[in-house]
Amino acid sequence: MNGAPRSADSGTSRAAATATADGPVCRGTGAHDKHGLVGFGCSTCHECGGLMQFSSTFTLPTSGASISGPGNVVTVGVNGAPTTCSVACHNVGGLATQPVDWSTPGPLACSSCHSQGQSGAFPARSSHGVDSSSATANRAACQNCHDTSNHVSGTVVIQGVGALDPNDPAQVDGACKKCHGGRGAAVAGKTPPLLVGYAAADGDFHGARAGTGFGGSLIGYARGADPLPCMACHDAHQSSNAFLFASTVNTSPVADATINRAGVGAEALCERCHSGARHAGCSAAGCHTTDPVPGGANKPCFFCHGHEGIVNFRLPTWADHPVPGMAISDPNNYCWHCHSTGWFPATPEYVAPTVSAVAVTGIAATSATVRWNTNEKATSYVEWGVGTPSNVDGNGVLVTQACGAGVNPPCREVTLTGLAPATQYVYRVRSSDALRNVTVSQSYTFTTSDPNAPGQPSITAVPDGAVPYPETSVPVTFQWSAVADPNGDPVEYRVQISTTPGFTAPLVLDGPWTPSTTYSRTFTATEWPGTTYYWRVQARDAVHDLRSPWSSVDAFGIWWYDPMPY
């Protein structure tokens, strides 16, 4: 059915062209057939076989309107021209009447009826990322969240959550946290970000914290009240601001495109509830005569504030702010932080961190640890799953380096637990900087170990090699630790060598299996100048061919040097 809300196209066709009644056979067209596909037979609209008048018995659950009565069909064209059907299902919630081409097969994109930004319209298109490149892609994206099998039932059904009342804040909160609580299904290929610190005792003031009075007077709320519902600030279906901030907060409008991901413009949101100086406690203490808002005209509020609570600086207390007789520049006097040059970005930037050296270590039957580097301080999240990265784990601590030998905390590593043995997982890493510019890596895979397979070998790094010119061959020895087989069977090993870190074909070497814990290979000058080599080792039970996870990856290079003294 073109131009009307409908369920997903599934099940056995009930096309009107094949339906019969007491009179003539119903002659189906494109739109008639689409009605049949979603469970509307001829008698839904027409009382008996082939007669044109509408039934007086069907009422649309969504609006409570009957499809019977004069004026429900208005012909705006003849001889195959489009026809407008203004029955209840074609102008839901006050939307403009949808044109219906009776001969063109559907389905329509969901957003053809569910359009973003139509004032007073219900329901509006989601501000979550929705693919509109085609009707099929659009519907598939919406169905990542919505179960449309009962499309005109009047009930909203969320995948993995169930039916809910969209006007009940508690039910909506449950749906939000189902996806944003740490392990939710991927939406349009993206894993929802975590609501870090929202309900924690030391987290967001809008969660369970009572507040301190630094943020001025509250409008319509009391300090120490219950956590605010998600709907107080967010609206998944009526938002043109970053983070799905609602177009109306606390009964006051928030203009479209006011707030961006860095937090510039967020004061427009905060002022809907906070009256007076934004940092009222600072001036009330007598230290500041005006509100000490850092930054210039474009203040990235989220650099300091977010669901994490207060970030990028420690909230001062009267014991350390200020300490009498102590210099402002003394780190023990907390004045120094805000009074230090450069601690707050003078100009917000929108360049995402770069990710490098993504690696999995400590692969076991039910766990694995992921590490990576970034070029600036950034958060650490891993999106992972079987087949698709549909879960997320990590933390919001801003770090640069991966944990490992010689790296002092804080550093980056995320341990995934609760994995299934002998299972391949796909994963990618996600990091965002202090201004919430986010980057997501390409996808990688790892396979958990089989409890009956040998353990993961530990390799010895191969040093880079310098060869006197004009030598044309270099022997290289690869070494690794011996591992035991749980069943006491013999263990064999194989080495893979590649010129790409992902070990894509063609490989320089793949095997053979050997009982030795060393392998030697000679590299020739036709191979190595200017090339970086990557290598890893795998073990197996030589009797049952049960294989361990691959070892970590090592890289080395070889180059010439001039041996002649000058």
N, C-alpha and C positions, 0 to 999 in steps of 0.2 A: 504494500500500500504506500503510494507516494504521498508525502506531505503530512503524514500523521505519525505520532509516536507509536512504536510497535516493539515487540519483543525480538530477541535475536532469531535469525532464521535457522530454525532447527526442527528436527522431527519430520514426520511424514506429511507431505503436502496434502492440504485440504482445499485445493484450488476450486474456486467457484464454478469453473467450467465443467467440472465432473459431478457437481451436486444436482440432485433431482428433488422435486416436490410433487404436489398434487397436479400441477399444471405443466407448462413447458419446461424444457431443460434450461438451467441458468447458463447463459453464454458469457464466459469469463473474459476479462481483459486484464492488462497488466496490473492495474490497481485492485481489481476484484480478486485476482489470484493472490496478491500479497495479503489481502484480508484473510483469505482462506488459510494461508500459511501460518498465521498467528492465531488461528482458532475462531475467527469470525466467519460462520457459514452464512449462506444466503438469508436464512430466517432471522439472523441477528438484526439486519436492517430492513428486510422485505418480508412481509407477513407470509406470503406463500408463493409458489413457483413462478418466478419471472415477473411478478407484478411490480410496478415501479414505485408504489407508495412505500413510505417507511413504516416500520412497526411502531406501535405505541407502547411497547413493553420494555425496551432496552434503555437503561440509564447508565451513563458512564461513571464509574466509581470515582475517578479523579476529581471531577467537578460537580457531580450530582446532577448534571444536566441530561435531559432526555433528548434523544436524536429525532423524536417525532415532532410534528407540527408544521404549519405552513412556513415557507421561507427558508427552510433548512437547506435547500438546494438552489443555488443561483448559477445559471448558465451564462458564462461570459464569452462564449464562443461556440461556433458550430462547425460541422465538417472537420472534425478532428482537432479543433482548437482547444486549448486548455480549459478546464472547468474548475470552478472553485466550489468546494464543499464546505459550508460553514457550520456543520454539525459540531457537537461539543468536542469531539476528539481532534478537530482541526483548528481550534482557537483556545487551547488550554490556558487557563489562568490569565486570560486577557491578551494573549499573544495575537499578533496580526494573523488574519486568516491565511492559511497556507494553500497555494494553488496546487491542484491535483491534475496531472496528466494521466488520463485513464489508460493510455496504451503503453507508456514507457515503464519497463520493469524496474523495480527497486533493487536493493533498499536505498533509502536516503541516508546521508550522514546524520548522526545524532544531532550535530550542531545546526542542522537546517531548521530544526524546531527549538532546540535548546540553545539559545543564543546568549552570549555573554553581553552584559551591559544594558539590557533592556529594562528600564526602570519599572518596577512592579511586576515584572514577568516571572512566572514560575513554571517549570524550574529553569534556571539559567545555566548556561554552559560552565563547566568547571574551569577554574584558573590553573589547575594542575596542567602539566604539559600534555596536550592532546594533539595527535597527528591529524592534520586536516588535508593531507595530500590526496586522499581519495575517500570515498564513502566507506569502503571496507576498512581502511586504516583508522579512520575516525571512530567507527563503531568499535573496533577492536580495542582502541585506547580507552574509550569510556568503559568498556566491559572489563578492563583491568580492575576497576573498583566496583562497578555496578552489576548486579545480577538482574538482567532484564527479562527473565523468563515470565514474570508477571507484570508486564509493562504498564498496563492500565488498571492495575488493582488498587492504586492509591497508596501503596506501601513502598517505601524506599528499602532496597535490600543491598547491602554491601558485601562484596566477596569476602569470605573468611570471618565476617562479623555477624551477618544475619539481618533481619528486619529491624528497622529503627524508626523512631519518630524524629524527623529533622528539626522539630521545635523543642525537643527535650535536651537540654544541655548535657545532662548526665549520659544519655545514650550517644550523643555526638562525641563527647569526650572519650567514651569507650572506643568508638570507631577510630578517632584520631590516634589514640595511644596504641591501638592494635597495630597500626603501621609504623608509627614514630616511636614506639617504645623500645626498639632495639632489634626486633626480628620480625620484619614484615615482608609481604610479597612485593616483588619489584613492580613498579607502576611505569608502563611504557618503557621498560628496560632500565629504569632507574630505581635504586633502593632509597626509600624515604630516609632523610636525615634523622638522627636521634634528637629527642627533646632532652638535652643534657641539663641535669640539675633542676628540672621543673618543680618536682614535688619534694626534693631533698630538704632536710632541715637547714643546710647551709647553702642552698641553691637560690633559685629565683624568688624575689620578693613577691611575685604574683602567685607563687606556689603556696608553701606552708609557712613562710616567714612573716613575722609581725611588722617588720619595717622599723625605721629609726627616726623618721620625721625629716630626714634630709631632703626629701622630694617635694616639699611644700604641702599645701592643704589638699585633701582628697575631695573629689566631687562624687557623691553618691556611693562611696565605699567607706568602710571603717577599718582602721588598722587592726591587724590580728584576726580578720575574718577568714573564712574558708578560702582555699585556693580558687582563683578565678577560673571559670570554664573556658575552654578553648574559644568558644563562640564570642566571648567578650571582646576579643581583639581580632580573630581570624574568621574568614568566610571563604570556604573552598569554591564557592560558586558566584561570588560577587566581589571580586578583588582585581584591581589593576595595579597593586603595589607589591613590592617584594615581600616574600614570606607569607603571602596570602592575607596580608592585613586587610581588614574589612573596610568597606566603603563608608560604613557608619559604626562608630564606637561610642558607647555611652550616650546614645541618642544624637550625637553630633557627627556631621559628615567629615570624612577624610578624603580629600580630593585624589582623583586618579593620578598615578605616576608621581606621587609626592615623595615616596620613600624608596630608596634603592638598597641593594644588598649590603653596601658599606655602612648603612645606617644614616646616611645623609637624608634629612627631611623627617627623621623619626620623631622630632619634637612635636610635629603636628599630631602624631598619634598620642604621645604622652600627655599633651595638654588637654586631651579630652577628659582626663581624670585628675591630673595634677594641676592645681591652681597656684599661681604665684611663682616665685623664683624656683628654678629647677633644682638648685642645690641650696635650699633655704637654710639648712643646718649650718652651712659654712658662714653665712652672714649673721645668723642668729648668735653664733659663738663670739662675735665681735672681732674676729680676725679679718674678715673681708667686708668691705662696705657695699660691694655689689656681688652678684652671682658669679662665681669664678668658673664659668663655662670654658673649657679649653678649646683650642682650635680657632678657626676663623669663621667666615660666614657659612661655609659648608662644614658643619660639625658632624663627624661620623659617630653618632651616639652609640652604635653597637660596638665600637672599639672598646668601650668600657662596660656597656650594659647588654644583657641578653638573658636567655634562659639559664645560662650558667651562673647567674648572679652577677657579681662585680668581677670583671675580668681585666687583665693587664695592669692592675694595681691592687694593692691591699687596702681595704676600707679602713681609714684611720679611726683610732679611738682617742678619747680625751687624754689617755695616758701617754700617747706618743705623738700627739698632734696639737700644739707643739710641745716640746720638752723645754721648760724654762731654762734659760741660760745656755742652751745648746745651739750651735750654728745650724742654719737652715740646710747647709750642704752636708751635714753629718748624716750618714745613712740611718743612724739610730733615731734621728728626729724625722718623723715621717713627712714633714714639710718638703724635704729635699726631693721627693718623687715628682710632685707636680711642678716644683720649681727648677727641675733639671731640664736643660735644653734638649729638645728633640724627643722627649718621651712620648709626646702625642703627635700624630701626623699632621703637619701643617696643611697638607693637601691630600685628600683621600686618593688612593690609587686603586686601579681596577685590573691589575696584572696578577693572574693566578700563579701559585707556586709551581715549580717544575719538580717532577718526581724522577728519581734514578735509583739504580741498584736494588730493584725489588727482588727479594729472595725469600724462600721458605726454608726454615731450619727446624730441627727437632721433630721431624715428622714421625708420628707414632700411630698406633691403631685408631685412637680416638681423639687425637689432638695434633696441632701443628702451630708453629709460630712464624709470623710474617714480619719482615723488616724492610725498611726502605729509607732513602735519604730525600730531603727536599733542600732547595737552594735558599730557603728562609724558614723562619719558625712557623710551623703549621701543625694542624691537628692530625690525628692518626686514626683512620677508620678503614676497615676491610669489609668489602661487600663480597659475599661468598654463597655458594650453594651447589647443588647437584644439577648440572645442566644449565642453570642460570643463577647469577648472583643475587639470590632472593633474601638473604639475611645480612645483617650488619653488626659488627662488633668493633670496639675501639674506645678512644677517649679524646677529650678536647684539650689536652695539655699541648701547649705550643712548643715543639722541639724541631731540631734540624737533622741530627744524625741518628742512624740506626744503632741500636745496642749491639755490643760485641766487644771483642778484646780491645783494650785500650781506650774505650769510650766510657766516660763517666756519666751517670744519671744527672739530669733527666735525659732520656734517649727514647728512641722509637722502637717498639715491638708490640705486636698484638697477638695474643695466643688464642687460637680457636679451639673450643672444647666441644664435647658431645658429638664428635664426628663418628661416622660408621667405618668399621675396618674395611680394608681392601676396596675403597671407593674413590673414584676420581671426582675431585671438586674443581670447579671453576671459581676464580677469585680475581678481584681487582682492588686497588687501593685508592682512597680518596683523602685528600688533604686540603684544608682551607687555612688561609692566613688570618691575622688579627682583624683584617677588614672584610673577612668572609668571602674573599675571592677563592673559588674552589676549583680544583682540578681532579680528574678521574683518570687513572691509568688505563692502558689496554688490559685485556683479560689474559690471565695465565691459568695454568692447571697444576695440580699436584694430586698424588694418589696416596691415601693413607696405607699404612702397612697392614699386612695380614698377620694376625697373631701367630700363625704357624710358619711364617716366612722368616728368613734371616733379618737381622736388624740393619739399620742404615749405616753404610760405611762412612768413616771420617777420613778425609783426604789431606795430604800434605801439599801445601802450595808449591807450585813450580816457579822458581825465580825467573825474572826476565833475563835474557841472554844477550851478551855482546860478542860478536864474532869478528876476528881480524879479517879485513878485506885482503885477498879475494876468496876466502874459504866459501865453499858451496854446499856444505852439509853440516848439520848440527844434531847430535844425538840428545834426546830428551827422555828422562826416566820419570814415570808417574808412579806415585806410591800412595797407599791407603791402609787403613787398619783392617785387621781380620775381624770378622763377625761370626757369631755362633748361630747354628740352626737350632730352633727350639726342639726339634725331633731328633737331633743328633746326626742328621744326614750330612754328607759332604757339601761344602759351599763353593760356588764358583763366582767369578767376577767378570764384568766387562766394562771397558772404557768407551765413552763417546767423546769425540773431539769435533768441534765445529768452529766456523768463523763468525757465527751469529750467537748471541746470548740465548736465543730461544731454541737453539739446536734444530733449525729448519734444514730441510734437504737442499743440496746434497751435503752429507756429513763428510768430514775429513777421515773419520774413523768411527766404526760402529762394531765393537767387539774385536776379536772373538772371546768367548767365555774361557776363562782360565782359572785354575785353583790358586795361582800366584797372587800375591798382594802388590806386585810391581808389574809395570809394563813399559817397554822401551820402544821408541820410534825415532827414526832419523828424518829430520825435516831438511828439505833441499832449498837452495837459493831461488828456485822457481816458485816456491810456495811462500816463504816467510817474510821477505822485506815489506814493511809497512802493514803487516797483518797482525791482528790480535786474535789469539786462540782461546777458546773456552773449553773446559773439559769437566767431566763428572764420572762417577762410578756407581754401578748397581750390583747388588749381590743376589744370588738365587740358590734355592735348594736344588742341588743337581739331580735329585731323584724325582721330585714332584714338580719342578719348575715353578715353585712359589717364589715370587720376586720381592725384594725389598724396595722401599722408596729410593729414588736417586739421591746421591750425596749432594752436598752443597756444590756450587759451581765456582771454579777457580779460573782466572784469566792470566795469560802471560804473552809476552812478545819477544821477538828476536830481531836484532839489527846488526849491521856492520859497523866497525870502527876502523880508523886508519892507524895501523901499527907503526908507521914510520915516525921517528923522532924529528923534531924541527928545532 
